[in-house]
Amino acid sequence: MVIDYKLIYPSGTATATIINGFHTPQGDKLARKQVRALGKYFTFSFLWGFFQWFFAAGDDCGFAQFPTFGLKARDHEFFFDFSATYIGAGMICPHLVNLSILFGAVISWGLMWPLIHNHKGDWYTASDESMQGLKGYKVFVSIALILGDGLYNFAKILYITVTTMYSQWQKNRTRDGLPVVTSDGNEAPVDAAIPYDEQQRNEMFMKDSIPLWVAGAGYVALSAISIGVIPKIFHPVKWYFVLVAYIVAPVLAFCNAYGCGLTDWSLAATYGKLAIFIFGAWAGKEDGGVLAGLAACGVMMSIVSTASDLMQDFKTGYLTMSSPRSMFVSQVIGTAMGCIIAPCTFWLFYKAFNVGDPNGEYPAPYALIYRNMAILGVEGFGALPNHCLTLCYCFFAAAIVINLIRDRVPKKVSQYIPLPMAMAIPFYLGGYFAIDMCVGTAIVFVWQKMNRKNADVMVPAVASGLICGDGVWTLPSSFLALAKVNPPICMKFLSRSMNTKVDALINQG
């Protein structure tokens, strides 16, 4: 894919360009400047997280609950929660992504959910936090948007992949047998038509290539281990489920890696969703189909996403003349470390925080979304509240139509049309993080207007510092929570009438 098909792999190419740029006098100076900015904003973000901790002694306390637009807006998840992580993410994400998220928040939490809530008792009778109540609409409508967007992009990239591969095959077949001729009339070596830099890269890349038998033997060995171990961990998963997943996965992984090389878009999540429905329905409701679908999704996504990620890294290695064998060994070491670090990190968060609480600090929205996809695949549409299926059909179709329009209109118009996948995220979470990300995008917009050249090179460093500092603070805060060390202050925001009642209650005591 890298040498024969010469796929671009935009993210890998961009990374290689940055790395190569560091190894110049100008690049060295720029790198020092970026590192200083990253360190400064990392320190600020870490200290800001530490400062906020003092005011979050209870539920709904602290700066994360600041009613920026009023208490009523906060009740509908519209507020600025002073999250350095989301501000940094907004600085990195394109303006269209951030505005699409905000647009989705306005449609859902500003219009749809209040209107549906007004029909409580008619459309649904369960509590708002039940999957048969308002939460069901939030989750399944967002799933419909995600599936519509994923299905469209799956079909689109599959079409691009197939047509491009066919065109490349035709070109190679036509080119075979047409030798390169030099000016003196003699037949030249094939490499004579290839630039010198490319010849050097090809030679370096192929010299340390990984033998095919190693890749095949490794895949068979891992397949055998998975077939033996996964059914022991997840009992509803039969050994032949894992076998089928490992047989099908290489084909899907190749398609995903090829499509990612063309478009920079990995569809691993879409393949995972397909696995949820297929294996969940195969297992059946009575035999743990929900768990089987989720486990199969994990297997499929890990294989398919790893293929595209590795190819991005190999493209970076190819352009920086790094040894692919060394890169692969590093990946293996990192994967082995991840097998230890990831469970420990999850355990730390699980013990220290209420992970999965919709109103908590770590709501884990995709956990609920994927679980309910599995429920939908096993139980069918009977799991949906009244009129929810109609809304799902509408938003599924809307996602496809919006993508069709985006691909048909000129780029100067499509850059203002929202992205359905980004719109779907706040349908369940709320608009608070959309506000934060839009603050980040506003900072970048102003910075670019003032000094675009400086902004282009410094925004990634500043944003990374904000994200990393806030992320690293979660480690000491986790240890404090495990040690039962609680913040000393609860900063809570109440309406005037509620404050009067609280004061009267305190005075009575």
VEXDRENTI-390285 format. One record per residue: x, y, z of N, C-alpha, C in turn. Coordinates in steps of 0.1 Angstrom, whole numbers, plus 5000, padded with zeros to 4 digits. Example, Ala and Ser with C-alpha at 12.3 -4.5 7.8 and 13.67 -1.06 7.14 Angstrom:
513249435078512349555078513249675078512849785071513749895071512950005079
//
This chain:
500849885000500050005000500950135000502050125007502950245008503750264996504350144991505250154979504550134966503850034965503149994952502050094949501050104958499950194956500150334959501250364967501650504970500450584976499750514986498650584993499250695002498450795003498850915010498950905025497950845031497850835046498150975052497151065050497351205054497951235068497451165078497951195092499351145093499651025087501050975088501951065080501551115069502351205061502651335069501551395075501651515082502651495094502551385101503451355112504951345107505151285096506451275091507051405086506151495081506551625077507051705089506351695100506651765112508051715118508151575118509351515123510551565115510451555102511551595093511851745094510751825097510951965099511751995111511751915121512551935133514051925131514351845121515851825119516351925109516052045111516652165103516852275113517752365110518052475120516752555123515852575113514652645116513752565125513652435121512852335128513252325143514552325146515052315159514552435168514652555162514252675169512652665172511952625162510452615163510152515174510852395173510552295183510752345197511852415200512052465213510952565217510452645208509352735211508052665215507852555207506652475209506652405223507852345226508052275239507852375251508352495249508152595260506652625262505952645251504552675252503752555258504152435253503452315259503652305274504852325278505152325293504452425301504352545295503652655302502152635304501552585293500052565294499752435301500752335301500552215309500552255324501452335328501452375342500252455346499852545337498552625340497352535341497252435332496052345332496052255345497252205348497352125360496952205373497552325374497252405386495752445386495152475374493752505374492852395378493252275374492552155379492652135394493852165399494052155414493252255421493152385416492452485422490952455422490452405411488952365410488652265420489552175423489252055432488752105446489352215451488952265464487552305465486852335454485452385455484452275451484852145449483952045444483751935455483251975467483151885478481851795477480951825468479751745467479151745453477951675452477351675439476951815435477051845422476651975416477452095423478652065427479452175433480652205424481152325425482452365418482152435405483252475399483252555387482652475375482652335376482152255365480552265365479952335375478552355374478152495374479052585369478852725368477652755358476552825363475452845354475752975345476552955335476953065327475853135320474853065316473653125309472453125317472553105330471353095339471052955344470352945354470052815360469152725351468252795344467352715335468152655324469152735318469952675308470852565313471352585325472152475331471352345333470052355336469252235338469152165324469352235313469252175300470652155294471652145303473052115300473752225291473252345292473952455285474652545295475952525297476852605306478252585302479152675307480552665305481152605317481852485316482252415328483752435331484452525324485852565327486752435325486452355316487252235314488452265304489652255309490852285300490952175289490452055292490551945283489651975270488452015273487552045262487952165254488452265261488952385254490052355245491052265250492152225242491652135230490652055232490151975221489452065211488752165215488152255206489252335198490352355203491452425196492052335185492052205188492652115178491652075167490352055171489352015161489052135152488652095139488252205130487052285134486952405129485752485133484452415130484452355119483152285115482752175125483652105130483351995140482752065152483452165157482952225170481552295168481352355157480052415154478952315152479352205146478352095144477952035157478852025167478551975180477552075187477852205186476952305192475652295185475552285172474352275165473452155169474152045171473451925176472951945190473652015199473252045212471952135212471952235203470852325203469552245198469752165188468552085183468051995193468951925200468451815209468051875223468951935230468651985244467952115244468052195233467352315232465952305227465652205218464352195212463652055215464351945210463651815210463351765224464351755233464051695246463051775254463051905254462051975262460651945256460551945242459251915236458751775239459651675238459251535241458951525256459651595265459351595279457851645282457451735273456051785275455051685272455451575265454451465262454651345272455251375283455351265293453951225298453751105298452351055302451651015290451951065278451351035265452350945257453450995254454450915247455150815256455450845268456050755277455650785291455650675300455250695314456350665323457450605318458650575327459350705331460250695341461050815345461950865334462350985335463151045324464550975323464950905334466250845334466150695330464950645326464750515322464950505307465450385302465550365288464250355281463150335288461850345283461250485284462050575289461550715291462350805282462650935287463351035279464750985275465450915284466750875280466750785268465750705266465650615254465650695241464950815241464950895229466350955227467050995238468351055237469350955231469250835236470250735232470050685218468750645215468550575202468450675190468150805193468150905182469650935178470450945189471850965186472450845179472050725183472550605176472050605161470850645158470350655144471250755136471650865142472450955135473850895132474450835142475750765141475750655130474650575131474550465121474350515107473550625105473350675092474550735086475350815094476550875090477650765087477650665096478650555094478350465082477050435079476750355068477050435055476750565055477050645042478550645040479350675050480750685048481350545045480750435051481250305047481050275032479850305027479550285013480450375004480550495009481350585001482850545000483450515011484850475011485050345005484150255006484250125000484250144984483350234980483250264965484650324960485150414968486350484964487550384964487550294975488550194976488550094964487350044961487249944950487650014936487150124934487350194921488850234919489450274930490850314930491750194928491450084935492249964934492149914919490949914914490749874900491549954890491450084892492250184883493750154885494250134897495650104899496049974892495149874893495449744887495549754872494549834866494549864852495849934847496250034856497450114853498650024853498749934863499949854864500049754853498849694849498849604838499249664825498849794823499149864811500649894811501149934823502549974824503549854822503049734826503949614824504349594809505549574807506049544793506349674786506249794792506649914786507949964792509049924788510349964794510650104793511450154803511950294802513150294793513150394784514350404774515050534777516450514777517250634779517450714766518150824767518350914755519250844745520050744749520950674739520250554732518950534736518150434729518250294736518950284747519050164754517950154765517550024769516550004779517150034793516550124800517050154813516450064824517150054835516449984847515150054851514349964856513050024860513150134870514150124879514350224890514750364884515150364871515650494866514550594865513250554865512150644864511750694878512350634889511950664902512950774908512550874914513450974920514350914930515550974932516650914940516150904955515451004960514951004974514050894976513150874966512150764967512850624967513850614958514650484958515250454971515850564978516450544991515450495001514250565001513250525010512750385008512550344995512050214992513050104997514350134994515450044998515450025013515350135020515350135035514150055040513050085034511750025039511749875037512249835025512249695022513349615028514449685032515549615038515149545051514349625059513949575072512449535072511949495061510549455061510349325069509149305073508749195082508349075072508948955074508548845065507148815066506548765055505148735054504748625064505648525065505348405073505348445088506048545092506048595106504648655109504148745099502848805101501748695101501848605092500848495092500848415104502048365108502148285120501648355133502048485134501548565145500048585146499448605134498048615134497348485138497848375133497248245136497448215151498548245157498848225171497848315180497748435176496848525184495448485182495048435170493648385168493448265177494348175178494248055187494048095201494948185206494848235220493448295222493048385213491748445215490548345215490648245206489548145206489548065219490648045225490647975238490348055250490748185250490648275262489348345262488948415251487748505251486448425256486148305251484948235257485048205272486248195277486448175292486048305299486348415293486148545300484648585298484148575286482748615283482048485279481348425288480748295286479748285274478948395271478048385260478748385246480048415246480748415233481248275231480748215220481148085217482448085209483247975209484547975203484448005188483347955182483247975167482848115164482248195174482048335171483448405169484348375178485748435177486448395164486248265161486848205148486348285136485048295135484448365124484948515123485048575135485448715135486948725130487748635134489148635130489348595115488348525109488448495095488048615087486948675091486448795084487248915085487848935097488549055100489649105091490549005086491549055077491049125064489949075059489349145047488949285050488249295061487749425066488849515069489949455075491049535079491849595067491949515057492549555044491749675038490449655038489549765032489649895040489749875053489849995062491150065061492249985060493550045058493750115045493150055035493250115021492450245021491150235026490350355026490950465035491550425046492250525055493350595047494150515039495150575031494750675021493550655016492950745006492350875013491550845024490750955029491151005043492050925050492350955064491150925073490250845069489050815077489050675080489150635093489050495097487650465101487150355096485750315098485650195107486650185116486650075126485450065134484950185138483750185147482550135139482450165126481350115118481349965117482549905115482649765114482349705128482649765139482349725152480849725154480149825149478649825151478049715143478549685131478049575123478249445131479349425137479649305145478649295157478249405163477349405174475949345169475449395158474149345153474249205148475349165141475349035135475548925146476548945155476848845165475848845176475248965179474248975190472948895185472548915173471448845168471748695167472948665163473348525162473248445175473748515186473648455199472248445204471448545202470048545207469948605221468748655224468448725237468648625248468248505247468248415259469648365262470548375252471948315254472948425256472548545261473548655263473948725251473048755242473348815229473948955231473549025241474049165243475549155246475949065255477349055259478148995247477648905240478248845228478548945217477549035215477649135205478749235208478749275221479749375226481149315225481349195229482649125229483149115214482249075205482649055191482949195185482249295190482549435185483949475190484349435202485749465207486749395199486549265196487449195188487649255174486549285167486549335154487249475153486849555162487449695162488849695165489349605174490749605177491649565165491049465158491849415146491849525135490649575132490449665120491149795123490949855135491549985138493049975138493649855143495049845144495649845130494949785121495549775107495749915101494750005103494850135097495850225105495850205118496850285127498250245123498450115122499850065118500250115105499350125095499750175082500050325082499250395091499650535092501050545098501350465108502750475114503850425104503450325096504450275086504650385075503650465072503850575062504750675068504550705081505450805088506850745088507050615091508350555091509050555077508250535067508750535053509250675049508550775053508950915049510050965057510250915070511350955078512550855077512450755069513450655067513750585080512650545087512850465099512650315096513150235104513050095102511650045105510949985095509649925099509649815109510749735109510949635119511049685133511749795134511949865147510649925152509849985142508550035146507649925150507649815143506749705147507049655161508349635164508749585177508349685188508449815185508049915194506549905197505749885186504349865187503949745196504749635194504449515202504749545217505849615219506249645233505149735239504749835232503649925237502349855239502049755230500749675232500849595245502049535247502249455259502149545272502749665271502549755283501149795285500449815274499049855275498149755281498549625279497749515285497849515300498849585306499049595320498449735325498849835317498549975322497050005320496449965309495049995307494149945317494249815321493349765332493549835345494849865348495149935361494550075360494650145349494050275348492550265349491950175343490450155344490050125359490850045365490550005379490650135388491650215385491850335393490650435391490250455379489050545376487750475382487650345380486450285385486250295400487450285407487350285422487250425427487850525420487950665425486750745421486150715409485050805404483850715400482750785399481550715395481450705380482250625374482250615359480950555354480450625344479150585338477950655343478150745353477050825358476750935348475550945342475251045332475451185337475251205350475451345356476751355363477651255361478951265368480051325360481251315365482451375358482851295346482551165347482951065336481750985332480851045323479650975319479850855310480950845304481250735294480050715285479750815276478550805268478550695258479650665252479750555242479450415248479750405261479450275267477950245267477150345270475750335270475250315256475750395247475350385233475550255227476750195229477050065223476249955230476049965243475249865250473849865244473249985242471949985237471849945222472949965215472949905201472849755202473549695212473449555213472049505218471449585227470049555231469149565219469349665211468449685199468649565189469949525187470149405179469549275183469449265197468949135202467449145204466949255209465449255213464649315201465249385192464449445181463949575185462949625177462449765179461549765191461149655197460349655209460949725221462249745220462949805231462849955231462250015221462150155219460850215225460950335231459750405235458850445224457650485227456650525216457250635207456950625194457350725184458850745183459650665191461150675190461650625177460950515172461450455159461250545148460150625148459850715137460950825137461350875149462350975150463650915146463950785149465250725145465250715129464150675123464150675109464450805102463850915108464051045103465451095104466051065116467451115118468451025110468150895109468950815100468950865086467750895081467750945067468351085066468151165076468751295076470251295075470851195083472351185082472851155068472151065061472551025048472351145038471151215039470851325030471851435032472251465045473151575048474551545042474951415043476251375037476151385022475051345016474951355002475051494997474351585004474451725000475851775002476551735013477951785015478851745004478651624998479451574988479151624974477951674972477451724959477751874957477651954968477752094966479252134966479552254961480952294961481552304975482852294976483552294989483252424997483152534990482852664997481552665003480652584999479352565005479352455016479952345013479952225022480652255035481552355035482252385047481352445058480152485054479152545063478052445067478052325061477052225064477552135076476752115086477252045098477451895095478251835103478651695102477651615111476951515106476051435114476651365125477851305123478551235134478851325146479251445143479551545154478251585160477251605152475951645158475351545168475651415165475051305174475651305188476851345190477551335203476851405214476351535212475751595224474251555225473651475216472351435218472051365231473151295236473051225249473751305260474951355257475751415267475251555271474751635262474451765266475351865259475051995261475752105254476952165261477252115273478252185281479652175275479952055270481252045264481352105250480152125243480152195231480452345233479952405244480352535248481852555250482452455257483852455259484652455246484252355238484952345225484852465216483652525217483452645209484252765214484552765227485452865233486852845227487252715226488552675220488652715206487552695198487552725184487552885182486952955191486953105191488353155193489053095203490453135205491253115193491153005186491952975174491553075163490253095162489753185151490353325153490353385165490953515167492453515165493053405170494553395169494953395154494153315146494553315132494253445125493253525129493053655123494253745127494753735139495853825143497153785137497453655137498753605132498653455128498153435116497853295112499053205112500253255108501453175107501853125121501753215131502153185144501053085150499853105147498753025152498852885147499252865134499252735128500352645135501452705139502552625145502352615160501652705167501652705181500352655187499252655180497952605185498052455189498652365181498752225186499552215199500652295201501352285214500552335226499852455224499052505235497952415238497252365228496152275230496552145237497652095233498251975239498551995254499152115257499452145271498152155279497152215274495852225282495252085284495251995274494751865275495551775285496851785283497751695291497751735306497751865308497751915322496551875330495351895323494151855330494051705331494551625321494551485322495451425333496651485334497551435345496951465359496251575360495651605373494651495378494051425369493151315373493951215381495251195379495951095386496051125401496551245405496551275420495151285425494151335417492751345422492251205425492651115417492150975419492750915432494050945434494650895447493950965459493651095458492951165469491651095471490851065461489551005462489650865469490750785464490850655470491250665485492050765489492450785503491350855511490150875505489050945512489351085516490151155509490451295511489551375503488551445509487551515501487851665501487451735490487651885490486951945502487552065506487052125518485752215516485552255503484552365500483552305490482252345491481252315481480752445476481052485464480552605457479352565449478152595453476952555447476152685443475452675432474652785427473152755428472452845435471052825438470252945433468952925430468053035426467853115439467353235437467053325448466053265458464953205452463953145461464453025469465252945462465852825469466852865479467652975476468553025486467853075499466653145497465853185508465453075517464952965510464552845518465652785525466852775519468052715526468452795538468452935536468753025547467753005559466552995555465452975566465652845573466052735566466252605572467452605581468552675577469752685585469452765598468652875596468352965608467552885618466652795613465852715622466652625630467752575624468552485631469452545641
//
